[in-house]
Amino acid sequence: MDFRKYRNLNLPSETGYEFLLELQQFLNKELFDFFLEIKSESRERVSRDLIKKVEQLIDQINEYGYNFYRAHYSGDVDYENSEQTFCNKSLNIHFHGFTAQVSWDKW
């Protein structure tokens, strides 16, 4: 995904919505591929590695100036129940297990 393409968006907008969908698709593909790599590991390791992977993805996005920060964390050894939310001035990214949902920031 070319994060530079969308750096100066006016959100919400048609182009902003395109970014939202592309970002969500990118994150979910990355998480799905990662899950396939580590699913045979112990639940503790999968849970721990999921947290690291999400942080890595956020760092990758932030390299382009998006400034996402952690707003909420609810970790669980049952990674299906693990939740992490990251925000910036325009968007929220909610990770639930190995899925991500991107939405407009309502505030």
PyMOL commands that set and color helices and strands:
alter all, ss='L'
color gray80, all
select helices_A, chain A and resi 3-6+14-38+43-62+79-81
alter helices_A, ss='H'
color red, helices_A
select strands_A, chain A and resi 69-74+83-87+91-96+99-104
alter strands_A, ss='S'
color yellow, strands_A
deselect
rebuild
show_as cartoon
